[in-house]
Amino acid sequence: MSKRKLSRKQNWRIQKIQDERAARAARKDAQIDAQLDSSDLGPEQAGLIISHFGKQVDVEPETPEFSGEIVRCHLRTNLGQLVTGDQVIWRRGKDTGVVVAALPRNSELLRPNPYGDMKPVAANIDSIIITVAVEPTPHANLIDRYLVAAELSQIEPVILMNKTDLLTDNNRAAIDSLLQGYRDIGYQVLTASSANDEGLKALKNYLSQRINVFVGQSGVGKSSLINSLLPGVDLKTGELSTQTRKGRHTTTTARLFHFPDGGDLIDSPGIREFGLWHIKAEDVIDGFRELRPLAGQCRFRDCQHEQEPDCALRQAVEEGKVSTARWNSYRNILGSIDMNG
């Protein structure tokens, strides 16, 4: 689809807005520079961003004597987009602080904004907890999208089935079959229920000593789980809509919490659909761990894995080495990328 041509007046308005934003940013940096030059700021020290609020962040000092303290800090505009989990260098002021530098990230979790651009949500994550629930009904394709994103980000994914207290004779077989399919290809699957505390000890043991982030649809119970794992946090929770059985978004910014026995947990904003538009079609196969070893084994280098003879991927599906459900997810994701590309 060709881009709509803008009129001269529209281009002028866009440029005017950009110039005004640049001027505001310059004034802000000038104010921060004035603070940096004053004697009111302390020495540079390391810190961890535990939450983000527009142009300000909450920073936790990494020095042992200030453990547990939180300082609201201003950001210099030349630091890029900092997120929860970023390690930074900052200086303490009288009432607030100033972040003066950002350290390199080990990993980052991205999500699309309404315009399709990928923006970081959280940084330096060790494990992605892909949270699904008995209700709303979990769908394999959505889980697979999270798994592809985690694999390509080189972040360890774990599938967590929440609300197991809602299992009945009518839905148990389908849920068990769904989870077993992921166990068969090597993914760790955990189960839990904040309603009756089932599985919470095993979940907490896994989360310990890691920086973790919960992702999943609204309504799967992420906030309720955190309230159970960290008593006193009391995150706002939303009940399922009685008509759609989909959750209402309750979290507005990513926030990092510490476990008393070690390990961190980042609660991220609810994500209804995980976009993969930034991923090239040829890279999708690397997000499927059972298909990845088959890459390059087809008879033809440009094999599209459709009707070509001696296709290694389709042969693996026919022989039962790759499940039909996962193969369909792979094709579905490819189709969505082609559609939005």
C-alpha positions in Angstrom: 0.0 0.0 0.0 1.5 3.4 -1.1 1.9 6.1 1.6 -0.5 9.0 1.5 1.1 12.2 0.2 1.1 15.0 2.7 0.3 18.5 1.8 2.7 21.4 2.3 0.7 22.6 5.3 0.7 19.1 6.9 4.5 18.8 6.4 4.9 22.3 8.0 2.8 21.3 11.0 4.7 18.1 11.5 8.1 19.9 11.3 6.8 22.6 13.7 5.8 19.9 16.3 9.2 18.2 15.9 11.0 21.5 16.4 9.0 22.3 19.5 9.8 18.9 21.0 13.5 19.3 20.2 13.4 22.7 21.9 11.7 21.3 25.0 14.3 18.5 25.1 17.1 21.0 24.8 15.7 23.2 27.6 15.3 20.1 29.8 18.9 19.0 29.2 20.1 22.6 30.0 18.3 22.4 33.3 19.8 19.0 34.1 23.2 20.3 33.1 22.8 23.1 35.5 22.0 20.6 38.2 25.0 18.5 37.3 27.3 21.5 37.5 25.9 22.4 41.0 27.3 21.1 44.2 23.9 19.8 45.2 24.4 16.5 43.4 26.3 13.6 44.9 28.9 11.4 43.2 28.1 8.9 40.4 26.8 5.6 41.5 25.2 2.4 40.1 21.5 1.8 40.2 18.6 -0.3 38.9 15.5 1.1 37.3 12.5 -0.5 39.0 9.7 1.5 37.3 9.2 4.1 34.6 6.9 7.1 34.7 7.1 9.1 31.5 10.2 11.3 31.7 11.1 10.1 35.2 12.1 6.7 36.6 12.4 5.1 40.1 16.0 4.0 40.7 17.1 1.7 43.4 20.7 2.2 44.6 22.9 -0.9 44.3 25.0 0.0 47.3 24.3 -2.2 50.3 23.8 0.6 52.8 20.9 2.0 50.7 19.3 -1.3 50.0 15.6 -1.0 49.5 15.6 2.8 49.0 13.9 4.2 45.9 14.8 7.5 44.4 12.7 9.3 41.7 15.1 10.5 39.0 15.1 12.7 35.9 16.4 11.4 32.6 18.7 13.1 30.2 17.2 13.0 26.7 20.3 11.5 25.1 20.0 8.2 27.0 17.6 6.6 24.6 14.5 4.7 25.9 15.2 3.3 29.3 12.9 0.7 30.8 12.4 -1.3 34.0 15.4 -3.6 34.6 18.0 -1.2 33.0 21.2 -0.7 35.0 22.2 2.9 35.1 24.6 5.4 36.5 22.9 8.2 38.5 23.6 11.1 40.9 21.6 11.9 44.0 20.1 15.4 44.4 18.4 17.1 47.3 14.9 15.7 46.6 15.4 13.7 43.4 18.2 12.3 41.4 19.5 12.4 37.8 20.3 9.4 35.5 23.5 10.3 33.7 24.3 7.1 31.8 22.9 3.7 30.9 24.8 0.4 31.0 24.6 -2.1 28.1 21.7 -4.6 28.3 22.1 -8.3 28.4 18.6 -8.8 26.9 15.4 -7.0 26.3 11.7 -7.7 25.8 10.0 -5.8 23.0 6.4 -5.2 22.2 4.7 -3.3 19.4 3.1 0.1 19.9 -0.1 1.0 18.1 1.9 2.0 15.0 3.7 -1.3 14.8 7.0 0.0 16.0 8.8 -2.3 18.4 9.5 -0.7 21.8 11.4 -2.2 24.8 9.2 -3.2 27.8 11.9 -4.6 30.2 15.6 -5.2 30.1 18.2 -7.7 31.5 15.7 -10.5 31.8 16.7 -14.1 32.5 13.4 -15.8 32.0 10.0 -15.1 30.4 7.1 -16.6 32.2 4.4 -17.1 29.5 1.3 -17.1 31.6 -1.9 -18.7 30.4 -4.9 -19.8 32.3 -7.8 -22.2 32.2 -9.9 -19.1 31.7 -9.7 -17.2 29.3 -9.3 -20.3 27.1 -5.6 -20.6 26.1 -4.7 -20.8 22.4 -1.5 -22.5 21.2 -0.9 -19.9 18.5 -0.6 -17.1 21.0 1.7 -19.2 23.2 3.8 -20.0 20.2 4.1 -16.3 19.4 5.5 -15.6 22.8 7.8 -18.6 22.5 9.2 -17.3 19.1 9.8 -13.9 20.6 11.6 -15.4 23.6 13.7 -17.8 21.5 14.8 -15.0 19.1 15.5 -12.7 22.1 17.6 -15.5 23.6 15.6 -15.4 26.8 14.6 -18.6 28.5 10.8 -19.2 28.2 8.7 -21.1 30.7 5.0 -21.8 30.3 2.8 -21.3 33.3 -0.7 -22.6 33.4 -2.6 -20.5 36.0 -6.1 -20.9 37.6 -5.8 -24.7 37.8 -8.6 -24.5 40.4 -10.9 -24.0 37.4 -10.1 -27.3 35.8 -13.2 -29.5 35.3 -14.0 -32.8 33.6 -15.1 -30.8 30.6 -11.8 -28.9 30.1 -9.1 -31.0 31.8 -8.3 -33.2 28.8 -7.8 -30.3 26.4 -5.6 -28.4 28.9 -3.5 -31.5 29.6 -3.0 -32.2 25.9 -2.0 -28.6 25.2 0.6 -28.6 28.0 2.0 -32.1 27.1 2.7 -30.9 23.6 5.1 -28.3 24.9 6.7 -30.7 27.4 7.3 -33.1 24.5 9.5 -30.5 22.7 11.5 -29.6 25.9 9.7 -26.6 27.4 9.4 -26.4 31.1 5.7 -26.2 32.1 4.5 -25.1 35.6 1.0 -25.0 37.0 -0.3 -22.8 39.7 -3.4 -21.3 41.3 -3.4 -18.2 43.5 -6.9 -19.2 44.7 -5.7 -22.3 46.6 -1.9 -21.8 46.5 -1.4 -24.9 44.4 2.0 -24.9 42.7 3.1 -21.6 44.2 6.1 -23.1 46.1 7.5 -24.7 42.9 6.9 -21.5 41.0 8.7 -19.4 43.6 11.7 -21.8 43.6 12.0 -21.4 39.9 11.8 -17.6 40.0 14.5 -17.4 42.7 17.9 -16.1 41.7 16.5 -15.0 38.3 15.2 -11.7 36.8 11.8 -12.8 35.5 9.0 -11.1 33.5 5.4 -12.3 33.3 3.7 -11.9 29.9 0.3 -13.0 28.8 -3.2 -11.9 28.0 -5.2 -9.7 30.3 -7.3 -11.8 32.7 -4.8 -14.7 33.1 -4.1 -13.7 36.7 -0.6 -12.2 36.6 -1.4 -9.6 39.2 -3.2 -12.1 41.4 -0.1 -14.4 41.3 2.2 -11.6 42.2 0.0 -10.7 45.2 0.2 -14.3 46.3 3.9 -14.6 45.8 4.7 -11.2 47.3 2.2 -10.5 50.2 1.8 -6.8 50.7 2.4 -5.7 47.2 -1.4 -5.7 46.5 -1.4 -5.0 42.7 -4.7 -4.0 41.3 -6.5 -7.0 39.7 -9.3 -7.1 37.1 -12.1 -9.6 36.9 -13.0 -11.2 33.6 -15.7 -9.6 31.5 -18.8 -11.8 31.9 -19.6 -11.4 28.2 -16.2 -11.7 26.5 -14.3 -13.7 29.2 -11.3 -11.5 28.4 -9.6 -9.5 31.1 -9.4 -5.8 31.5 -6.0 -4.3 31.5 -5.0 -3.4 35.1 -1.2 -2.7 34.9 -0.1 0.5 33.2 3.7 0.4 33.7 6.3 -2.3 34.1 7.5 -2.6 37.8 10.2 -4.7 39.3 9.8 -6.5 42.7 12.3 -8.4 44.8 11.7 -11.8 46.3 12.9 -12.0 50.0 14.9 -15.1 49.2 16.5 -13.8 46.0 15.3 -13.2 42.5 13.4 -10.4 40.9 10.0 -10.2 39.2 9.0 -7.7 36.5 5.2 -7.3 36.1 4.7 -6.0 32.5 1.6 -4.3 31.0 -1.0 -6.7 29.7 -0.5 -7.8 26.1 -3.5 -9.1 24.2 -1.5 -10.0 21.1 2.2 -10.3 20.6 3.2 -8.8 17.3 6.1 -10.2 15.4 6.1 -7.7 12.5 9.7 -6.8 13.1 10.9 -10.3 12.5 11.9 -11.4 9.0 10.0 -14.4 7.6 13.3 -16.4 7.2 14.0 -15.9 10.9 10.7 -17.4 12.2 12.1 -21.0 11.9 14.7 -20.1 14.5 11.9 -19.4 17.0 10.7 -23.0 16.7 13.2 -25.2 18.5 12.1 -28.4 16.9 12.3 -26.9 13.4 15.5 -25.0 13.9 17.8 -28.1 13.3 16.0 -28.8 10.0 16.8 -25.4 8.5 19.0 -25.9 5.4 18.2 -29.6 5.0 15.6 -29.2 2.3 16.5 -30.2 -1.2 16.2 -26.7 -2.6 17.9 -23.7 -0.9 14.9 -21.5 -1.6 12.3 -24.1 -0.4 9.1 -22.4 0.7 8.0 -25.6 2.6 4.8 -25.9 0.7 4.8 -28.2 -2.4 8.5 -28.6 -3.1 9.8 -32.1 -3.2 12.1 -33.4 -0.4 11.1 -30.6 2.1 12.8 -31.5 5.4 10.2 -29.6 7.4 7.1 -31.2 5.8 8.7 -34.6 6.0 9.3 -34.2 9.7 5.6 -33.3 10.2 4.5 -36.4 8.1 6.8 -38.6 10.2 5.3 -37.2 13.5 8.6 -35.6 14.6 6.9 -32.2 14.5 3.4 -31.8 15.7 0.7 -30.7 13.3 -0.3 -28.0 15.8 3.1 -26.5 15.9 3.5 -26.7 12.1 0.2 -24.8 11.7 1.4 -22.2 14.1 4.6 -21.8 12.1 2.6 -21.3 8.9 0.2 -19.0 10.6 3.0 -16.7 11.9 4.6 -16.7 8.5 1.2 -15.6 7.0 0.8 -12.8 9.5 4.3 -11.5 8.8 3.6 -11.6 5.0 0.3 -9.8 5.5 1.8 -7.0 7.6 5.1 -6.8 5.8 
